[in-house]
Amino acid sequence: AEEILDMMQRDFMRDERVQPVTRAVSKIHVLEEARHIRFAREEVARRLAGASRTRLAFERFNTALVVFFVVKSMIHPDVYTNAGLDRERALQEAKGNKHYHDRVRKSGAKLMTFLDNVGLIGGPSKILYKKVHLL
């Protein structure tokens, strides 16, 4: 979850259209999270070393499920209503937004490479990653 939120914070801190205070907070978040992410990656790799096929299959699905829900919850459907748009039409348009899908895939590339390197992508997990445009 931290890696997914980190990708969003990185976008915020670089975007000149974002308010300066939000950009500054995003930069602090990115710097602080870098340590947490490094630790988490090392811990995941350590805990998966020598894992059985059953355990690896469980961890693949569990990780993919968490990632799926985190990505899905990043944009609350009420934002469209709050912006004065027809909620249902906006949701339909958003589902087919190729630019957003490409941004998610690009932003999540490092995460997906890491997950693949430690064996956490495979089997049914691929379906969930594809549904949120990470694969």
Secondary structure, DSSP 8 states (H G I E B T S, - for coil): -HHHHHHHHHHHHH-TTS-HHHHHHHHHHHHHHHHHHHHHHHHHHHHHTT--HHHHHHHHHHHHHHHHHHHHTTS-THHHHHTTS-HHHHHHHHHT-HHHHHHHHHHTHHHHHHHHHTT---TTHHHHHHHTT--
